[in-house]
Amino acid sequence: MKPSVYIETTIPSYLVARPSRDVVLAGHQQVTQDWWQQSRPNHDLVISQYVIDEVSRGEHEMAQMRLSVLQGIPLLRPSMETETLARELIRRLNLPEQAKTDAFHIAIAAVHGIDFLLTWNCTYINNMHMQRRIEVACREAGYTPPVIGTPEELI
């Protein structure tokens, strides 16, 4: 059985974005494309309606491209457990309104027992301060948190 990977919204965003002039962002875009081409087949990918909702926003043409790369990836269903854990994560992480969906990405991956959560969101998901609190909240609720990282870390 392949390791499972929850694809958070930033992954399809970086995957189809117009090439950036910013050297760091351009590097992230390239690593994302490399991971998608080379490492994706070694994993069982999953997404959620939260991802679909987020990638559907913005410029229509780009939204369609993001949705296109997600075609065929199984959708995890939310539950009361997901909602409960997400609310606890929002509280513990002290997330601002615009970042509350990030808690739902983490919660749905944890509740479904997903191995990895792949993201470029290093503000509210993938940073050491948040990861420590995420792990404690998930474990106290009875769930194993997914390992959170970037495509660069999962290649």
C-alpha positions in Angstrom: 0.0 0.0 0.0 1.3 3.4 -1.0 1.5 6.2 1.6 -1.5 8.5 1.5 -1.1 12.3 0.8 -3.6 15.0 1.3 -3.1 17.6 -1.4 -3.7 21.1 0.2 -4.8 24.0 -2.0 -1.3 25.5 -2.4 -0.1 22.5 -4.4 -2.4 22.8 -7.4 -2.0 26.6 -7.2 1.8 26.3 -7.5 1.5 23.6 -10.0 -0.4 25.6 -12.6 0.6 29.2 -11.7 2.2 31.4 -14.3 6.0 31.3 -13.8 7.0 33.7 -11.1 9.8 36.2 -11.4 10.5 35.8 -7.6 13.3 33.3 -7.4 12.0 31.6 -4.3 8.4 31.2 -5.7 9.8 30.0 -9.0 11.8 27.4 -7.1 8.7 26.3 -5.3 6.8 26.0 -8.6 9.5 23.9 -10.1 9.8 21.6 -7.1 6.0 21.2 -7.2 6.0 20.3 -10.8 8.9 17.9 -10.3 7.1 16.2 -7.4 3.9 16.0 -9.4 5.7 14.3 -12.3 8.1 12.1 -10.4 6.8 11.3 -6.9 3.0 11.6 -7.2 2.7 8.0 -8.7 4.3 6.7 -5.5 1.5 8.0 -3.3 -2.3 7.6 -2.9 -3.5 11.2 -3.3 -6.7 12.6 -1.6 -8.3 16.0 -1.4 -11.5 17.4 0.2 -14.3 19.7 -0.8 -12.3 22.4 1.1 -9.6 22.2 -1.6 -12.2 22.2 -4.4 -13.8 25.3 -3.0 -10.5 27.2 -2.6 -9.1 26.3 -6.0 -12.4 27.3 -7.6 -11.9 30.9 -6.6 -10.1 33.6 -8.5 -9.5 34.0 -12.2 -11.8 31.6 -14.1 -9.1 30.2 -16.5 -6.6 29.6 -13.6 -9.4 28.0 -11.5 -10.3 25.6 -14.3 -6.6 24.6 -14.6 -6.4 24.0 -10.9 -9.5 21.9 -11.0 -8.3 20.0 -14.0 -5.1 18.7 -12.2 -7.3 17.5 -9.4 -9.6 15.4 -11.6 -9.9 11.8 -10.4 -8.3 12.4 -7.0 -10.6 10.9 -4.3 -12.5 13.3 -2.1 -12.5 12.8 1.7 -15.9 13.5 3.3 -16.1 15.7 6.3 -17.8 14.5 9.5 -18.8 15.7 13.0 -15.3 14.5 14.1 -13.7 16.7 11.4 -15.7 19.7 12.5 -14.9 19.1 16.2 -11.2 18.8 15.6 -11.1 21.8 13.2 -12.8 24.0 15.8 -10.3 22.9 18.4 -7.4 23.6 16.0 -8.8 27.0 15.2 -8.9 27.8 19.0 -5.4 26.4 19.8 -3.7 27.9 16.8 -5.5 31.2 17.2 -6.2 31.3 13.5 -7.5 34.5 11.9 -10.8 34.3 9.9 -9.0 34.0 6.6 -7.0 31.0 7.8 -9.8 28.9 9.4 -10.1 26.6 6.4 -6.5 25.5 7.1 -7.7 23.9 10.3 -10.2 21.9 8.3 -7.5 20.7 5.9 -5.5 19.4 8.9 -8.6 17.9 10.7 -9.9 16.0 7.7 -6.5 14.5 7.0 -6.1 13.5 10.7 -9.6 12.1 11.1 -9.1 10.0 7.9 -5.7 8.7 9.0 -3.8 10.3 6.1 0.0 9.9 6.3 1.1 13.2 4.8 -0.3 16.7 4.2 1.4 18.4 1.4 1.4 22.2 1.4 3.4 25.3 0.7 1.4 27.2 3.4 4.2 27.9 5.8 2.3 30.5 7.7 -0.6 28.6 9.3 0.1 24.9 8.6 3.8 24.1 7.9 5.9 25.8 10.5 7.4 24.5 13.6 5.4 26.5 16.0 2.1 25.5 14.4 3.1 21.8 13.9 3.8 21.3 17.6 0.3 22.6 18.6 -1.3 20.7 15.7 0.3 17.5 16.9 -0.8 18.0 20.5 -4.4 18.9 19.5 -4.7 15.9 17.2 -3.3 13.4 19.7 -5.4 14.7 22.6 -8.4 14.2 20.4 -7.4 10.7 19.6 -5.9 11.1 16.1 -2.5 10.7 14.7 -1.7 13.9 12.8 -0.4 13.7 9.3 3.2 14.5 8.7 3.1 18.1 7.2 5.6 19.1 4.6 6.4 20.6 1.2 6.9 18.7 -2.0 10.6 19.3 -1.6 10.5 17.3 1.7 8.5 14.5 0.2 10.6 13.9 -3.0 
